[in-house]
Amino acid sequence: MDRSLYRNKRYAMRKHAQVRAMERYGLALTKDTRRAMTEIICTGKARLIDIQSLRVSRWWVPYAGKQYPVAFRKRHEIITFLPEEAFKCPI
């Protein structure tokens, strides 16, 4: 098994979020996009869907004129983009 593919947990989560963003929404999740979405959540401009555990919460994030449901880690990291059908958009 080539361990260089799995650098660390943070890297794996970022790659997973990039794949899901492109797969589900056609959104290219670049470093700037990821930072902007994290800033939206941290400043309270996103809407909380629910709290999944002590470290993970789910949010509706407004970005570029659309609403994206994301799972967010308390260490200021987007974990994944959730399927839109799973939650009804509050707006």
Buried (B, 14 or more C-beta within 10 A) or exposed (E): EEEEEEEEEEEEBBBBBBEBBEEBBEBEBEEEBBEEBBEBBEEEEBBEBEEEEEEBBBBBBBBEEEBBBBBBBEEEBBBBBBEBEEBEEEE
